[in-house]
Amino acid sequence: MIFSPRENVTTMKNPKPFVVSLGLFLSAILLSPACRRPEKWRSSTLLFFDTLCEVKIFCSPRAEQNALEHLQNLFTKIERLFSPDSQERDHPLVKELFLRALEVYRASDGCFDISVAPLSRLWGFRDHSHKIPPPQKVQEALRHVGLDKAALKNGHLKLPEKMELDWGGIAKGYGIDLAVRALQDLGIEHGFLNAGGDLFCWGNNPENQSWKIGIKHPRKGGIIGMVPLRNTAAATTGDYQRFFIQDGTRYHHVFDPKTGYPSRGWQSITVFGPETLICDALSTALFVSRDQEGLLQKYPQYGAVLVDEKGDISLLGKIFPFKSVS
């Protein structure tokens, strides 16, 4: 029944019981299961570095909205700071990531090097004009490669003339780590973020178990195996991600900074460990390195699944329960 304001005034002789009853009625509504808006698994996608980022979090609708707003703002900032044309070298996040990249550069004897941007440009991976450059052009580009030539001086990131930084092998992993930290600070205890293979999972999955992570087959559809993970990151570097084929040879975007040519010997390398940033950088370093075992010994909390150029699978470093499906 609907009452008009006038009807309410003329018919209510003692309004207090009605007010109390109305209050109890509203309380009952707010406390009812249908109105508590309980936590449950919620899925969304966001665009991050031109890649769809899959977001799965266990939370309420309001918490999800808050989380997605945080993620969108964070991803927008990371893309702006680490885009190829960015000039914001003195931003604290840029300087922090430079130092982290320099650590892996030194640990890997230069196999991971974010200063390979001149090579990416020369080979046409920046503008998709793929081509095999003349050897003299490769040697010329190599003169501007080598992260040890850059430095932080008086709080400023200084680069030599004609040096360019390519953050592609580490910035996405860095963004995932920052995003996970932000979601955990919001009180989200179970979740999964995956941006094109750079991922982190924490807590339990929707079946209240460890997350089951599939490793993509580098040549066929489907996966080569599964790894159950919890509170762990993963990242893959593969020769199938950005490449072109000329005269029957595959040329991909993972360059050996010492030769200026695409590294050979592997189809894909997936790294697991505590930080997505390190997984991201290590997967590239291992792809280039000729001493994978020695490199991983410097990172005892990390392990890798390697697929060589023949398609053979091997495990290295910290043992994760890899289960082959091939």
N, C-alpha and C positions, 0 to 999 in steps of 0.2 A: 504494500500500500504506500502511496506517495502523499506526503503532507506538504501543503504550501506553508510559507512562513506564517500567514495569518491564522491558518488552522492550528498550527502549533501553539501560537500564543493564546488563542481562545479556549482550547480544549485542555491544556495542561494546567491543572490547579496546583500541583506540587512538582516542579521540574527536577528536583534533586534526584529522586529515584530513577528518573529517565536518564539523567546525565550519567549516574553510576552504572546503570544497565548498558548504556551506549558505550561507556568506557570498557566494561567487561566484554561487550560484544566485539569491539575493535581489537582488544587484546587477544581474544580468542582467534580472530582472523589472522592477526600478525603471527601468532604462535602456531598456527596450523601448519602441517607439513607442506601443503601446497604453496604457502606464502613464505616459507623459510628460504626458498631458492637455494637448495642444498648444493654442496660441491659435487662435481662430477667431471668426467673427462670431456675436454672441449678442444676442438681442432680448428686451426686457422692457417692461412698462408699469407706471407708478406713478401714483397720484392726486396732483395738484398743483393747488391752488386749484379744486377741483371739476372739473378737466380731466384727461383721461388724458394723461400724459406718455410719449411713445414714446422708448425708450432703445435705441440700437444701438451696441455697442462691440465692438472687436476685442481679445480677451483670453482668458485661461484661465478655467476654472470658478471657481477660488478667487478670482481677481482680480474676476470678475463679482460674486461674493457680497459681497466687500469693497466694491466700488463701489456696489452697490445699497443696502447698509447705510448708507454715507456719504450717498447721495442721499436716502434715506428720512428720515434724521435732519435733513439740511439743509432739505428741503422742509417737514418738520413745524415746524421753527423759523421759517422764513420765513412760513408760514401763520399761526403764532401771533403773530408780531410785527406783521404787516401786515393782520390781520383787521379788519373794521369796528369791532369792539368792543375792540380792543387798547388798553391804557393804558400800554404799555411805551415811552413816548416817549424815555426816556433811554438806551435800549439803543444801543450803538455802531453797529449796522447800521441802526437807524432814523434816527439822526442823519446817518449817511453818505448814506442814500438821500434824506433830506430835502434835503440840500445839492445832490445831483445833480439832483433834481426842480426845485429853485430855479434852477439854472443854465439848464435848458431853459425854464422859465417866463420868465426874463428874456430869453433869446435869442429866444424866440418872441413877445415882446411880450404875454405873458399868455395865448397861445392854448393852451398846455399848462398846466393848473392842477389840482393834486390836491386843491384845496379846494372842488371842485364837489359834494362829498357832499350838501350841503343840496338841491341841484337834483335829484340822483339820487333822494333820498328823496321830494321833493315830487312828482316825476313818476311815482312808484311803481315805480322800477326796483330798489329795495332789497328790497321785499316782493312784487314781481310784481303789484301792484295798479294796473296801468298806467292813467294818466288824464292829461288835459290840465288843468293847474291854472289858476285865474283869474290874469289879469295882475298883480293887486295882490299875490298870493302869490309870484309869480315875482320881483317887485321886492323883496319883503321878504327872500326867500332870498338874493338877490344882495348884500344888505348884509353877509352873512357869507361872501362869496366873495372871494378875492384872496390868493394865497400870500404876497405881500409884507407882509401883516399879521401873519404868523407869523415867528418868529425863534428862533435859538439864542442863549441868554443864560446865561453862566456854566455852560456845559455842559448846559443844560436846554432842551428844545424847548418853547417857549411858544406857545400858541394863544389868540386872542381868544375871548371867551365866544360860544358857539353855533357856532364854527367846527368843522367836521368834515373829516377828510382821507379821500379816496378814493384808495387806492394802486393801484387796478385797472389804471391805464394805464402802470405802471412796475415794480411789484413782481415780476410774473411774469418779466419780462425780466431783472431783477436776480437773481432766483433761478436762472435758466438760466445766467447768467454765472458765478455763484458755483459752480454745479454743474460746469460745464465746467472751471473752474480746479481744482476738487478732483479730478476724474477725471484731468486731465493731471498733477497732482502725484502721482497714484498710478501714473503711467507708462503710461497709456492714450493711445496716439498717434493712433488713428483712431476717430472716433465721431460720433454724431448724437443730439441731444436736441430734441424737438419737443413743446411743451405748448400745444396748441390754436392753432398758428400762430406762436407765439414760439419761435424755433428757433436752434440754432447747430450747425454742422457743421465738423469739423476732420479733417485728414489726408485719406485717400482713402476712397471708398465701397467696397462689396464687390466691385465690378468693377475696383478699383484705378484709378478715375478720379475726376473732380470729382463732387460730389454734385449731383443734378438736382432742383431745388426747383420744384414746381408752385404757381402762384398761383390760388387758388380763384376760380371765376366767381361774382360777387356776386349773380347772379339765377338762374343755371341750375346744374345739376349739372356736375361736371367742373372743368376749369381753363381759364384764358384764355391761359396761356403757361408756359414753363419758363425757369429761370435756373440755369446751372451755377455752383456755389459751392464754395470750399474755404477753411477758416479764416475763415468769415464768418457773421454773424448775419442774421436776417430777422424782421420782425414786420409784422402787418397790422391796420389799423383799418378796419372796414366798417360800413355802416348795416344789414347783415343779421345781425349778431351778437346784438344784443339790441334788439328793437324791438316796436312794436305799430302796427296800422293802424286809423285812425278816419276815417270819411267819405272814404275813398280816399287819405288822406295817411299816409305812413310817418313815425312818430316814433321816433327811435332814441336810444341812450344817450350819444352823443358831443355834449356840450353846448358851445355857445359861451359862455364865461364872461362875456362882455360883455353878451349879450342874455338869457341864461337859457333859451334855446330850442335844440333840436337844430340842429346846423350843417347847412347845405345846400350842394349843388353836387357832392358826390362819393358814389359807391357804395362804393369801397374805395381804400385807399392802402397799398401795401406798401413798406417801407423795408429796404434792405440796407446793411450796414456792419460795422465791427469789433466793436461791443458790442450785445448784445441789448437792454440797458437803454435805450440811446439810440435804437435802432430802434423800440422800443416807444413811447417818449415822442414821438419825432419823427413817427411815423405819425399819432398823435393831433393833434399840433400842426399838421401839414400839412393834416389834414382840416378844421381850423377856420380856418387862416390864409387871408388874402386875398392873400398874397405868398409863395407856395410857393418861387419861385425865389430870392428874397432870403433866405429862411430857410435853404434848403439851402446857399447860399453860405457860411454860417457853419459848415457841417459838410461840408468838401470830400471827406471819405472816405466819404460816404454818398450813395446814390442811391435813387430811388423809381420805382415803377410806379403810375400813377394811372389810375383808372377814373372818369370823370365821370358825372353823373346821366343822360346819354344812353347810357352804355355805351361811349363812346370811350376808347381807351387812349393814354396819353402817358408818356414817360420824362423824368426830370428828375434833375439832379445828376450824380454820378459814373456813368459808363456801365458797366453790367453787360450781358453778352451775353444779353439777353432775346429769346426766340423765341416768337412768337405761335402759338397753335394754333387760334385762332378764325377 
